Amino acid sequence: MKKILNWILWPLIAILSFLIGLFARQPAINKLKKQVTLLQQDNEKLLNIIETNHQSFQELLVQHKALKAIQISKKTALKDQMVENLIMQYAVKEYLTLLLKCGKYGQKLEKDELVFFSAFEKVINGKTLSSGNKVNIKDYILSRHKANIKKLQECDYSHILKELQETH
């Protein structure tokens, strides 16, 4: 009988110990479940924040690329304006040089010089240039000063202006 009692008592004690332990740990388990629920909610909030930040980043990236494209187009336009300005500076220099050549020194102008000179005379007189005249001026200047214009090097008038002053 003692053996049967041991066989029934020990498992009963084990089951009771298990249940007492289970009920003793239940508040801690409930607390952990609440923490898991809060963490899951916080995780959702963090995912929403990450998604919002990602969308903001994408929008900023698009704006940045658009600004770079606009900046490149403006830079190209400015460079084109600078090149046109330099062509005009070198055209004035060439015009003055040719003016001295034929006026002061009485030399005859070559064909390309004469074409340039007559086309640039229209600029000096404020007349409207035909596209052919514009091309003639540009081609003449680029044939003589292309390297300086490509380097965006400003035209130096000083020696021509001195020579013009000496004629008076």
Chimera marker file (.cmm) of the C-alpha trace (Angstrom):
<marker_set name="trace">
<marker id="1" x="0.000" y="0.000" z="0.000" r="1" g="1" b="0" radius="0.5"/>
<marker id="2" x="2.825" y="2.280" z="0.757" r="1" g="1" b="0" radius="0.5"/>
<marker id="3" x="4.100" y="1.695" z="-2.726" r="1" g="1" b="0" radius="0.5"/>
<marker id="4" x="0.768" y="2.574" z="-4.260" r="1" g="1" b="0" radius="0.5"/>
<marker id="5" x="0.582" y="5.659" z="-2.085" r="1" g="1" b="0" radius="0.5"/>
<marker id="6" x="4.082" y="6.703" z="-3.255" r="1" g="1" b="0" radius="0.5"/>
<marker id="7" x="3.058" y="6.119" z="-6.840" r="1" g="1" b="0" radius="0.5"/>
<marker id="8" x="-0.002" y="8.302" z="-6.453" r="1" g="1" b="0" radius="0.5"/>
<marker id="9" x="1.499" y="10.876" z="-4.051" r="1" g="1" b="0" radius="0.5"/>
<marker id="10" x="4.641" y="11.726" z="-5.993" r="1" g="1" b="0" radius="0.5"/>
<marker id="11" x="2.894" y="12.389" z="-9.281" r="1" g="1" b="0" radius="0.5"/>
<marker id="12" x="0.221" y="14.361" z="-7.407" r="1" g="1" b="0" radius="0.5"/>
<marker id="13" x="2.911" y="16.438" z="-5.689" r="1" g="1" b="0" radius="0.5"/>
<marker id="14" x="4.629" y="16.964" z="-9.033" r="1" g="1" b="0" radius="0.5"/>
<marker id="15" x="1.398" y="18.101" z="-10.672" r="1" g="1" b="0" radius="0.5"/>
<marker id="16" x="0.588" y="20.417" z="-7.778" r="1" g="1" b="0" radius="0.5"/>
<marker id="17" x="4.117" y="21.841" z="-7.809" r="1" g="1" b="0" radius="0.5"/>
<marker id="18" x="3.838" y="22.425" z="-11.529" r="1" g="1" b="0" radius="0.5"/>
<marker id="19" x="0.475" y="24.187" z="-11.135" r="1" g="1" b="0" radius="0.5"/>
<marker id="20" x="1.729" y="26.308" z="-8.218" r="1" g="1" b="0" radius="0.5"/>
<marker id="21" x="4.778" y="27.284" z="-10.268" r="1" g="1" b="0" radius="0.5"/>
<marker id="22" x="2.587" y="28.021" z="-13.263" r="1" g="1" b="0" radius="0.5"/>
<marker id="23" x="0.267" y="30.247" z="-11.262" r="1" g="1" b="0" radius="0.5"/>
<marker id="24" x="3.202" y="31.923" z="-9.545" r="1" g="1" b="0" radius="0.5"/>
<marker id="25" x="4.792" y="32.755" z="-12.965" r="1" g="1" b="0" radius="0.5"/>
<marker id="26" x="1.537" y="33.791" z="-14.635" r="1" g="1" b="0" radius="0.5"/>
<marker id="27" x="1.789" y="37.526" z="-13.695" r="1" g="1" b="0" radius="0.5"/>
<marker id="28" x="5.315" y="37.612" z="-15.171" r="1" g="1" b="0" radius="0.5"/>
<marker id="29" x="4.060" y="35.839" z="-18.308" r="1" g="1" b="0" radius="0.5"/>
<marker id="30" x="1.178" y="38.314" z="-18.625" r="1" g="1" b="0" radius="0.5"/>
<marker id="31" x="3.616" y="41.206" z="-18.209" r="1" g="1" b="0" radius="0.5"/>
<marker id="32" x="5.867" y="39.765" z="-20.919" r="1" g="1" b="0" radius="0.5"/>
<marker id="33" x="2.873" y="39.313" z="-23.248" r="1" g="1" b="0" radius="0.5"/>
<marker id="34" x="1.967" y="42.999" z="-22.755" r="1" g="1" b="0" radius="0.5"/>
<marker id="35" x="5.562" y="43.974" z="-23.516" r="1" g="1" b="0" radius="0.5"/>
<marker id="36" x="5.511" y="41.877" z="-26.689" r="1" g="1" b="0" radius="0.5"/>
<marker id="37" x="2.270" y="43.579" z="-27.738" r="1" g="1" b="0" radius="0.5"/>
<marker id="38" x="3.761" y="47.035" z="-27.058" r="1" g="1" b="0" radius="0.5"/>
<marker id="39" x="6.923" y="46.151" z="-28.939" r="1" g="1" b="0" radius="0.5"/>
<marker id="40" x="4.904" y="44.948" z="-31.900" r="1" g="1" b="0" radius="0.5"/>
<marker id="41" x="2.962" y="48.214" z="-31.891" r="1" g="1" b="0" radius="0.5"/>
<marker id="42" x="6.237" y="50.174" z="-31.612" r="1" g="1" b="0" radius="0.5"/>
<marker id="43" x="7.613" y="48.081" z="-34.442" r="1" g="1" b="0" radius="0.5"/>
<marker id="44" x="4.664" y="49.107" z="-36.618" r="1" g="1" b="0" radius="0.5"/>
<marker id="45" x="5.252" y="52.754" z="-35.702" r="1" g="1" b="0" radius="0.5"/>
<marker id="46" x="8.932" y="52.419" z="-36.590" r="1" g="1" b="0" radius="0.5"/>
<marker id="47" x="8.067" y="50.763" z="-39.900" r="1" g="1" b="0" radius="0.5"/>
<marker id="48" x="5.684" y="53.645" z="-40.666" r="1" g="1" b="0" radius="0.5"/>
<marker id="49" x="8.394" y="56.188" z="-39.784" r="1" g="1" b="0" radius="0.5"/>
<marker id="50" x="10.899" y="54.337" z="-41.977" r="1" g="1" b="0" radius="0.5"/>
<marker id="51" x="8.429" y="54.283" z="-44.863" r="1" g="1" b="0" radius="0.5"/>
<marker id="52" x="7.729" y="58.008" z="-44.446" r="1" g="1" b="0" radius="0.5"/>
<marker id="53" x="11.468" y="58.755" z="-44.335" r="1" g="1" b="0" radius="0.5"/>
<marker id="54" x="12.018" y="56.608" z="-47.409" r="1" g="1" b="0" radius="0.5"/>
<marker id="55" x="9.328" y="58.497" z="-49.328" r="1" g="1" b="0" radius="0.5"/>
<marker id="56" x="10.814" y="61.828" z="-48.215" r="1" g="1" b="0" radius="0.5"/>
<marker id="57" x="14.248" y="60.666" z="-49.294" r="1" g="1" b="0" radius="0.5"/>
<marker id="58" x="12.936" y="59.615" z="-52.705" r="1" g="1" b="0" radius="0.5"/>
<marker id="59" x="11.266" y="63.010" z="-53.167" r="1" g="1" b="0" radius="0.5"/>
<marker id="60" x="14.446" y="64.830" z="-52.138" r="1" g="1" b="0" radius="0.5"/>
<marker id="61" x="16.503" y="62.657" z="-54.450" r="1" g="1" b="0" radius="0.5"/>
<marker id="62" x="14.246" y="63.526" z="-57.375" r="1" g="1" b="0" radius="0.5"/>
<marker id="63" x="14.459" y="67.223" z="-56.501" r="1" g="1" b="0" radius="0.5"/>
<marker id="64" x="18.249" y="66.994" z="-56.205" r="1" g="1" b="0" radius="0.5"/>
<marker id="65" x="18.579" y="65.351" z="-59.607" r="1" g="1" b="0" radius="0.5"/>
<marker id="66" x="16.217" y="67.906" z="-61.130" r="1" g="1" b="0" radius="0.5"/>
<marker id="67" x="18.275" y="70.744" z="-59.669" r="1" g="1" b="0" radius="0.5"/>
<marker id="68" x="21.465" y="69.184" z="-61.020" r="1" g="1" b="0" radius="0.5"/>
<marker id="69" x="19.910" y="68.951" z="-64.466" r="1" g="1" b="0" radius="0.5"/>
<marker id="70" x="18.777" y="72.575" z="-64.307" r="1" g="1" b="0" radius="0.5"/>
<marker id="71" x="22.204" y="73.614" z="-63.064" r="1" g="1" b="0" radius="0.5"/>
<marker id="72" x="23.886" y="71.802" z="-65.953" r="1" g="1" b="0" radius="0.5"/>
<marker id="73" x="21.581" y="73.471" z="-68.456" r="1" g="1" b="0" radius="0.5"/>
<marker id="74" x="22.254" y="76.883" z="-66.889" r="1" g="1" b="0" radius="0.5"/>
<marker id="75" x="25.972" y="76.191" z="-66.860" r="1" g="1" b="0" radius="0.5"/>
<marker id="76" x="25.844" y="75.219" z="-70.518" r="1" g="1" b="0" radius="0.5"/>
<marker id="77" x="23.847" y="78.341" z="-71.343" r="1" g="1" b="0" radius="0.5"/>
<marker id="78" x="26.339" y="80.519" z="-69.450" r="1" g="1" b="0" radius="0.5"/>
<marker id="79" x="29.248" y="78.892" z="-71.238" r="1" g="1" b="0" radius="0.5"/>
<marker id="80" x="27.526" y="79.480" z="-74.574" r="1" g="1" b="0" radius="0.5"/>
<marker id="81" x="27.019" y="83.139" z="-73.630" r="1" g="1" b="0" radius="0.5"/>
<marker id="82" x="30.668" y="83.423" z="-72.632" r="1" g="1" b="0" radius="0.5"/>
<marker id="83" x="31.778" y="81.893" z="-75.926" r="1" g="1" b="0" radius="0.5"/>
<marker id="84" x="29.531" y="84.298" z="-77.868" r="1" g="1" b="0" radius="0.5"/>
<marker id="85" x="30.928" y="87.204" z="-75.853" r="1" g="1" b="0" radius="0.5"/>
<marker id="86" x="34.494" y="86.092" z="-76.535" r="1" g="1" b="0" radius="0.5"/>
<marker id="87" x="33.735" y="85.718" z="-80.241" r="1" g="1" b="0" radius="0.5"/>
<marker id="88" x="32.451" y="89.301" z="-80.204" r="1" g="1" b="0" radius="0.5"/>
<marker id="89" x="35.579" y="90.501" z="-78.350" r="1" g="1" b="0" radius="0.5"/>
<marker id="90" x="37.879" y="88.803" z="-80.828" r="1" g="1" b="0" radius="0.5"/>
<marker id="91" x="35.727" y="90.094" z="-83.701" r="1" g="1" b="0" radius="0.5"/>
<marker id="92" x="36.177" y="93.660" z="-82.461" r="1" g="1" b="0" radius="0.5"/>
<marker id="93" x="39.923" y="93.069" z="-82.175" r="1" g="1" b="0" radius="0.5"/>
<marker id="94" x="40.092" y="91.619" z="-85.698" r="1" g="1" b="0" radius="0.5"/>
<marker id="95" x="37.961" y="94.454" z="-87.067" r="1" g="1" b="0" radius="0.5"/>
<marker id="96" x="40.286" y="97.041" z="-85.508" r="1" g="1" b="0" radius="0.5"/>
<marker id="97" x="43.332" y="95.159" z="-86.791" r="1" g="1" b="0" radius="0.5"/>
<marker id="98" x="41.914" y="95.070" z="-90.322" r="1" g="1" b="0" radius="0.5"/>
<marker id="99" x="40.893" y="98.710" z="-90.049" r="1" g="1" b="0" radius="0.5"/>
<marker id="100" x="44.492" y="99.610" z="-89.212" r="1" g="1" b="0" radius="0.5"/>
<marker id="101" x="45.786" y="97.338" z="-91.950" r="1" g="1" b="0" radius="0.5"/>
<marker id="102" x="43.772" y="98.942" z="-94.709" r="1" g="1" b="0" radius="0.5"/>
<marker id="103" x="43.398" y="102.449" z="-93.271" r="1" g="1" b="0" radius="0.5"/>
<marker id="104" x="46.754" y="103.238" z="-91.676" r="1" g="1" b="0" radius="0.5"/>
<marker id="105" x="49.037" y="100.967" z="-93.651" r="1" g="1" b="0" radius="0.5"/>
<marker id="106" x="47.109" y="100.972" z="-96.951" r="1" g="1" b="0" radius="0.5"/>
<marker id="107" x="47.347" y="97.209" z="-97.386" r="1" g="1" b="0" radius="0.5"/>
<marker id="108" x="44.776" y="95.273" z="-99.346" r="1" g="1" b="0" radius="0.5"/>
<marker id="109" x="42.553" y="92.842" z="-97.471" r="1" g="1" b="0" radius="0.5"/>
<marker id="110" x="42.440" y="89.210" z="-98.450" r="1" g="1" b="0" radius="0.5"/>
<marker id="111" x="39.146" y="87.674" z="-99.538" r="1" g="1" b="0" radius="0.5"/>
<marker id="112" x="38.257" y="86.119" z="-96.148" r="1" g="1" b="0" radius="0.5"/>
<marker id="113" x="39.304" y="89.323" z="-94.377" r="1" g="1" b="0" radius="0.5"/>
<marker id="114" x="37.160" y="91.391" z="-96.725" r="1" g="1" b="0" radius="0.5"/>
<marker id="115" x="34.129" y="89.128" z="-96.162" r="1" g="1" b="0" radius="0.5"/>
<marker id="116" x="34.580" y="89.409" z="-92.380" r="1" g="1" b="0" radius="0.5"/>
<marker id="117" x="35.205" y="93.164" z="-92.533" r="1" g="1" b="0" radius="0.5"/>
<marker id="118" x="32.075" y="93.896" z="-94.556" r="1" g="1" b="0" radius="0.5"/>
<marker id="119" x="29.940" y="91.623" z="-92.347" r="1" g="1" b="0" radius="0.5"/>
<marker id="120" x="31.245" y="93.206" z="-89.147" r="1" g="1" b="0" radius="0.5"/>
<marker id="121" x="30.732" y="96.699" z="-90.596" r="1" g="1" b="0" radius="0.5"/>
<marker id="122" x="27.015" y="95.910" z="-90.437" r="1" g="1" b="0" radius="0.5"/>
<marker id="123" x="27.370" y="95.126" z="-86.715" r="1" g="1" b="0" radius="0.5"/>
<marker id="124" x="29.213" y="98.407" z="-86.173" r="1" g="1" b="0" radius="0.5"/>
<marker id="125" x="26.541" y="100.332" z="-88.081" r="1" g="1" b="0" radius="0.5"/>
<marker id="126" x="23.752" y="98.636" z="-86.099" r="1" g="1" b="0" radius="0.5"/>
<marker id="127" x="22.246" y="96.853" z="-89.068" r="1" g="1" b="0" radius="0.5"/>
<marker id="128" x="20.557" y="93.493" z="-88.824" r="1" g="1" b="0" radius="0.5"/>
<marker id="129" x="22.810" y="90.642" z="-89.818" r="1" g="1" b="0" radius="0.5"/>
<marker id="130" x="21.742" y="87.812" z="-92.039" r="1" g="1" b="0" radius="0.5"/>
<marker id="131" x="22.489" y="84.300" z="-90.859" r="1" g="1" b="0" radius="0.5"/>
<marker id="132" x="25.176" y="84.097" z="-93.558" r="1" g="1" b="0" radius="0.5"/>
<marker id="133" x="26.919" y="87.184" z="-92.162" r="1" g="1" b="0" radius="0.5"/>
<marker id="134" x="26.786" y="85.741" z="-88.644" r="1" g="1" b="0" radius="0.5"/>
<marker id="135" x="28.317" y="82.508" z="-89.919" r="1" g="1" b="0" radius="0.5"/>
<marker id="136" x="31.032" y="84.435" z="-91.783" r="1" g="1" b="0" radius="0.5"/>
<marker id="137" x="31.972" y="86.389" z="-88.647" r="1" g="1" b="0" radius="0.5"/>
<marker id="138" x="31.964" y="83.310" z="-86.444" r="1" g="1" b="0" radius="0.5"/>
<marker id="139" x="33.944" y="81.175" z="-88.914" r="1" g="1" b="0" radius="0.5"/>
<marker id="140" x="36.550" y="83.894" z="-89.420" r="1" g="1" b="0" radius="0.5"/>
<marker id="141" x="37.057" y="84.408" z="-85.679" r="1" g="1" b="0" radius="0.5"/>
<marker id="142" x="37.119" y="80.692" z="-84.878" r="1" g="1" b="0" radius="0.5"/>
<marker id="143" x="39.648" y="80.066" z="-87.640" r="1" g="1" b="0" radius="0.5"/>
<marker id="144" x="42.011" y="82.531" z="-85.944" r="1" g="1" b="0" radius="0.5"/>
<marker id="145" x="41.220" y="82.297" z="-82.220" r="1" g="1" b="0" radius="0.5"/>
<marker id="146" x="39.560" y="78.917" z="-81.645" r="1" g="1" b="0" radius="0.5"/>
<marker id="147" x="42.152" y="77.787" z="-79.062" r="1" g="1" b="0" radius="0.5"/>
<marker id="148" x="41.818" y="80.966" z="-76.986" r="1" g="1" b="0" radius="0.5"/>
<marker id="149" x="38.031" y="80.838" z="-77.125" r="1" g="1" b="0" radius="0.5"/>
<marker id="150" x="38.026" y="77.177" z="-76.163" r="1" g="1" b="0" radius="0.5"/>
<marker id="151" x="40.169" y="78.057" z="-73.110" r="1" g="1" b="0" radius="0.5"/>
<marker id="152" x="37.737" y="80.933" z="-72.406" r="1" g="1" b="0" radius="0.5"/>
<marker id="153" x="40.686" y="83.321" z="-72.537" r="1" g="1" b="0" radius="0.5"/>
<marker id="154" x="39.723" y="86.987" z="-72.605" r="1" g="1" b="0" radius="0.5"/>
<marker id="155" x="40.787" y="89.061" z="-75.582" r="1" g="1" b="0" radius="0.5"/>
<marker id="156" x="43.602" y="91.576" z="-75.063" r="1" g="1" b="0" radius="0.5"/>
<marker id="157" x="43.010" y="94.860" z="-76.905" r="1" g="1" b="0" radius="0.5"/>
<marker id="158" x="45.837" y="96.845" z="-75.340" r="1" g="1" b="0" radius="0.5"/>
<marker id="159" x="48.345" y="96.800" z="-78.207" r="1" g="1" b="0" radius="0.5"/>
<marker id="160" x="45.669" y="97.636" z="-80.795" r="1" g="1" b="0" radius="0.5"/>
<marker id="161" x="44.345" y="100.505" z="-78.688" r="1" g="1" b="0" radius="0.5"/>
<marker id="162" x="47.901" y="101.881" z="-78.327" r="1" g="1" b="0" radius="0.5"/>
<marker id="163" x="48.367" y="101.644" z="-82.057" r="1" g="1" b="0" radius="0.5"/>
<marker id="164" x="45.062" y="103.430" z="-82.653" r="1" g="1" b="0" radius="0.5"/>
<marker id="165" x="46.098" y="106.223" z="-80.283" r="1" g="1" b="0" radius="0.5"/>
<marker id="166" x="49.374" y="106.644" z="-82.144" r="1" g="1" b="0" radius="0.5"/>
<marker id="167" x="47.486" y="107.367" z="-85.377" r="1" g="1" b="0" radius="0.5"/>
<marker id="168" x="46.018" y="110.570" z="-83.982" r="1" g="1" b="0" radius="0.5"/>
<link id1="1" id2="2" r="1" g="1" b="0" radius="0.2"/>
<link id1="2" id2="3" r="1" g="1" b="0" radius="0.2"/>
<link id1="3" id2="4" r="1" g="1" b="0" radius="0.2"/>
<link id1="4" id2="5" r="1" g="1" b="0" radius="0.2"/>
<link id1="5" id2="6" r="1" g="1" b="0" radius="0.2"/>
<link id1="6" id2="7" r="1" g="1" b="0" radius="0.2"/>
<link id1="7" id2="8" r="1" g="1" b="0" radius="0.2"/>
<link id1="8" id2="9" r="1" g="1" b="0" radius="0.2"/>
<link id1="9" id2="10" r="1" g="1" b="0" radius="0.2"/>
<link id1="10" id2="11" r="1" g="1" b="0" radius="0.2"/>
<link id1="11" id2="12" r="1" g="1" b="0" radius="0.2"/>
<link id1="12" id2="13" r="1" g="1" b="0" radius="0.2"/>
<link id1="13" id2="14" r="1" g="1" b="0" radius="0.2"/>
<link id1="14" id2="15" r="1" g="1" b="0" radius="0.2"/>
<link id1="15" id2="16" r="1" g="1" b="0" radius="0.2"/>
<link id1="16" id2="17" r="1" g="1" b="0" radius="0.2"/>
<link id1="17" id2="18" r="1" g="1" b="0" radius="0.2"/>
<link id1="18" id2="19" r="1" g="1" b="0" radius="0.2"/>
<link id1="19" id2="20" r="1" g="1" b="0" radius="0.2"/>
<link id1="20" id2="21" r="1" g="1" b="0" radius="0.2"/>
<link id1="21" id2="22" r="1" g="1" b="0" radius="0.2"/>
<link id1="22" id2="23" r="1" g="1" b="0" radius="0.2"/>
<link id1="23" id2="24" r="1" g="1" b="0" radius="0.2"/>
<link id1="24" id2="25" r="1" g="1" b="0" radius="0.2"/>
<link id1="25" id2="26" r="1" g="1" b="0" radius="0.2"/>
<link id1="26" id2="27" r="1" g="1" b="0" radius="0.2"/>
<link id1="27" id2="28" r="1" g="1" b="0" radius="0.2"/>
<link id1="28" id2="29" r="1" g="1" b="0" radius="0.2"/>
<link id1="29" id2="30" r="1" g="1" b="0" radius="0.2"/>
<link id1="30" id2="31" r="1" g="1" b="0" radius="0.2"/>
<link id1="31" id2="32" r="1" g="1" b="0" radius="0.2"/>
<link id1="32" id2="33" r="1" g="1" b="0" radius="0.2"/>
<link id1="33" id2="34" r="1" g="1" b="0" radius="0.2"/>
<link id1="34" id2="35" r="1" g="1" b="0" radius="0.2"/>
<link id1="35" id2="36" r="1" g="1" b="0" radius="0.2"/>
<link id1="36" id2="37" r="1" g="1" b="0" radius="0.2"/>
<link id1="37" id2="38" r="1" g="1" b="0" radius="0.2"/>
<link id1="38" id2="39" r="1" g="1" b="0" radius="0.2"/>
<link id1="39" id2="40" r="1" g="1" b="0" radius="0.2"/>
<link id1="40" id2="41" r="1" g="1" b="0" radius="0.2"/>
<link id1="41" id2="42" r="1" g="1" b="0" radius="0.2"/>
<link id1="42" id2="43" r="1" g="1" b="0" radius="0.2"/>
<link id1="43" id2="44" r="1" g="1" b="0" radius="0.2"/>
<link id1="44" id2="45" r="1" g="1" b="0" radius="0.2"/>
<link id1="45" id2="46" r="1" g="1" b="0" radius="0.2"/>
<link id1="46" id2="47" r="1" g="1" b="0" radius="0.2"/>
<link id1="47" id2="48" r="1" g="1" b="0" radius="0.2"/>
<link id1="48" id2="49" r="1" g="1" b="0" radius="0.2"/>
<link id1="49" id2="50" r="1" g="1" b="0" radius="0.2"/>
<link id1="50" id2="51" r="1" g="1" b="0" radius="0.2"/>
<link id1="51" id2="52" r="1" g="1" b="0" radius="0.2"/>
<link id1="52" id2="53" r="1" g="1" b="0" radius="0.2"/>
<link id1="53" id2="54" r="1" g="1" b="0" radius="0.2"/>
<link id1="54" id2="55" r="1" g="1" b="0" radius="0.2"/>
<link id1="55" id2="56" r="1" g="1" b="0" radius="0.2"/>
<link id1="56" id2="57" r="1" g="1" b="0" radius="0.2"/>
<link id1="57" id2="58" r="1" g="1" b="0" radius="0.2"/>
<link id1="58" id2="59" r="1" g="1" b="0" radius="0.2"/>
<link id1="59" id2="60" r="1" g="1" b="0" radius="0.2"/>
<link id1="60" id2="61" r="1" g="1" b="0" radius="0.2"/>
<link id1="61" id2="62" r="1" g="1" b="0" radius="0.2"/>
<link id1="62" id2="63" r="1" g="1" b="0" radius="0.2"/>
<link id1="63" id2="64" r="1" g="1" b="0" radius="0.2"/>
<link id1="64" id2="65" r="1" g="1" b="0" radius="0.2"/>
<link id1="65" id2="66" r="1" g="1" b="0" radius="0.2"/>
<link id1="66" id2="67" r="1" g="1" b="0" radius="0.2"/>
<link id1="67" id2="68" r="1" g="1" b="0" radius="0.2"/>
<link id1="68" id2="69" r="1" g="1" b="0" radius="0.2"/>
<link id1="69" id2="70" r="1" g="1" b="0" radius="0.2"/>
<link id1="70" id2="71" r="1" g="1" b="0" radius="0.2"/>
<link id1="71" id2="72" r="1" g="1" b="0" radius="0.2"/>
<link id1="72" id2="73" r="1" g="1" b="0" radius="0.2"/>
<link id1="73" id2="74" r="1" g="1" b="0" radius="0.2"/>
<link id1="74" id2="75" r="1" g="1" b="0" radius="0.2"/>
<link id1="75" id2="76" r="1" g="1" b="0" radius="0.2"/>
<link id1="76" id2="77" r="1" g="1" b="0" radius="0.2"/>
<link id1="77" id2="78" r="1" g="1" b="0" radius="0.2"/>
<link id1="78" id2="79" r="1" g="1" b="0" radius="0.2"/>
<link id1="79" id2="80" r="1" g="1" b="0" radius="0.2"/>
<link id1="80" id2="81" r="1" g="1" b="0" radius="0.2"/>
<link id1="81" id2="82" r="1" g="1" b="0" radius="0.2"/>
<link id1="82" id2="83" r="1" g="1" b="0" radius="0.2"/>
<link id1="83" id2="84" r="1" g="1" b="0" radius="0.2"/>
<link id1="84" id2="85" r="1" g="1" b="0" radius="0.2"/>
<link id1="85" id2="86" r="1" g="1" b="0" radius="0.2"/>
<link id1="86" id2="87" r="1" g="1" b="0" radius="0.2"/>
<link id1="87" id2="88" r="1" g="1" b="0" radius="0.2"/>
<link id1="88" id2="89" r="1" g="1" b="0" radius="0.2"/>
<link id1="89" id2="90" r="1" g="1" b="0" radius="0.2"/>
<link id1="90" id2="91" r="1" g="1" b="0" radius="0.2"/>
<link id1="91" id2="92" r="1" g="1" b="0" radius="0.2"/>
<link id1="92" id2="93" r="1" g="1" b="0" radius="0.2"/>
<link id1="93" id2="94" r="1" g="1" b="0" radius="0.2"/>
<link id1="94" id2="95" r="1" g="1" b="0" radius="0.2"/>
<link id1="95" id2="96" r="1" g="1" b="0" radius="0.2"/>
<link id1="96" id2="97" r="1" g="1" b="0" radius="0.2"/>
<link id1="97" id2="98" r="1" g="1" b="0" radius="0.2"/>
<link id1="98" id2="99" r="1" g="1" b="0" radius="0.2"/>
<link id1="99" id2="100" r="1" g="1" b="0" radius="0.2"/>
<link id1="100" id2="101" r="1" g="1" b="0" radius="0.2"/>
<link id1="101" id2="102" r="1" g="1" b="0" radius="0.2"/>
<link id1="102" id2="103" r="1" g="1" b="0" radius="0.2"/>
<link id1="103" id2="104" r="1" g="1" b="0" radius="0.2"/>
<link id1="104" id2="105" r="1" g="1" b="0" radius="0.2"/>
<link id1="105" id2="106" r="1" g="1" b="0" radius="0.2"/>
<link id1="106" id2="107" r="1" g="1" b="0" radius="0.2"/>
<link id1="107" id2="108" r="1" g="1" b="0" radius="0.2"/>
<link id1="108" id2="109" r="1" g="1" b="0" radius="0.2"/>
<link id1="109" id2="110" r="1" g="1" b="0" radius="0.2"/>
<link id1="110" id2="111" r="1" g="1" b="0" radius="0.2"/>
<link id1="111" id2="112" r="1" g="1" b="0" radius="0.2"/>
<link id1="112" id2="113" r="1" g="1" b="0" radius="0.2"/>
<link id1="113" id2="114" r="1" g="1" b="0" radius="0.2"/>
<link id1="114" id2="115" r="1" g="1" b="0" radius="0.2"/>
<link id1="115" id2="116" r="1" g="1" b="0" radius="0.2"/>
<link id1="116" id2="117" r="1" g="1" b="0" radius="0.2"/>
<link id1="117" id2="118" r="1" g="1" b="0" radius="0.2"/>
<link id1="118" id2="119" r="1" g="1" b="0" radius="0.2"/>
<link id1="119" id2="120" r="1" g="1" b="0" radius="0.2"/>
<link id1="120" id2="121" r="1" g="1" b="0" radius="0.2"/>
<link id1="121" id2="122" r="1" g="1" b="0" radius="0.2"/>
<link id1="122" id2="123" r="1" g="1" b="0" radius="0.2"/>
<link id1="123" id2="124" r="1" g="1" b="0" radius="0.2"/>
<link id1="124" id2="125" r="1" g="1" b="0" radius="0.2"/>
<link id1="125" id2="126" r="1" g="1" b="0" radius="0.2"/>
<link id1="126" id2="127" r="1" g="1" b="0" radius="0.2"/>
<link id1="127" id2="128" r="1" g="1" b="0" radius="0.2"/>
<link id1="128" id2="129" r="1" g="1" b="0" radius="0.2"/>
<link id1="129" id2="130" r="1" g="1" b="0" radius="0.2"/>
<link id1="130" id2="131" r="1" g="1" b="0" radius="0.2"/>
<link id1="131" id2="132" r="1" g="1" b="0" radius="0.2"/>
<link id1="132" id2="133" r="1" g="1" b="0" radius="0.2"/>
<link id1="133" id2="134" r="1" g="1" b="0" radius="0.2"/>
<link id1="134" id2="135" r="1" g="1" b="0" radius="0.2"/>
<link id1="135" id2="136" r="1" g="1" b="0" radius="0.2"/>
<link id1="136" id2="137" r="1" g="1" b="0" radius="0.2"/>
<link id1="137" id2="138" r="1" g="1" b="0" radius="0.2"/>
<link id1="138" id2="139" r="1" g="1" b="0" radius="0.2"/>
<link id1="139" id2="140" r="1" g="1" b="0" radius="0.2"/>
<link id1="140" id2="141" r="1" g="1" b="0" radius="0.2"/>
<link id1="141" id2="142" r="1" g="1" b="0" radius="0.2"/>
<link id1="142" id2="143" r="1" g="1" b="0" radius="0.2"/>
<link id1="143" id2="144" r="1" g="1" b="0" radius="0.2"/>
<link id1="144" id2="145" r="1" g="1" b="0" radius="0.2"/>
<link id1="145" id2="146" r="1" g="1" b="0" radius="0.2"/>
<link id1="146" id2="147" r="1" g="1" b="0" radius="0.2"/>
<link id1="147" id2="148" r="1" g="1" b="0" radius="0.2"/>
<link id1="148" id2="149" r="1" g="1" b="0" radius="0.2"/>
<link id1="149" id2="150" r="1" g="1" b="0" radius="0.2"/>
<link id1="150" id2="151" r="1" g="1" b="0" radius="0.2"/>
<link id1="151" id2="152" r="1" g="1" b="0" radius="0.2"/>
<link id1="152" id2="153" r="1" g="1" b="0" radius="0.2"/>
<link id1="153" id2="154" r="1" g="1" b="0" radius="0.2"/>
<link id1="154" id2="155" r="1" g="1" b="0" radius="0.2"/>
<link id1="155" id2="156" r="1" g="1" b="0" radius="0.2"/>
<link id1="156" id2="157" r="1" g="1" b="0" radius="0.2"/>
<link id1="157" id2="158" r="1" g="1" b="0" radius="0.2"/>
<link id1="158" id2="159" r="1" g="1" b="0" radius="0.2"/>
<link id1="159" id2="160" r="1" g="1" b="0" radius="0.2"/>
<link id1="160" id2="161" r="1" g="1" b="0" radius="0.2"/>
<link id1="161" id2="162" r="1" g="1" b="0" radius="0.2"/>
<link id1="162" id2="163" r="1" g="1" b="0" radius="0.2"/>
<link id1="163" id2="164" r="1" g="1" b="0" radius="0.2"/>
<link id1="164" id2="165" r="1" g="1" b="0" radius="0.2"/>
<link id1="165" id2="166" r="1" g="1" b="0" radius="0.2"/>
<link id1="166" id2="167" r="1" g="1" b="0" radius="0.2"/>
<link id1="167" id2="168" r="1" g="1" b="0" radius="0.2"/>
</marker_set>
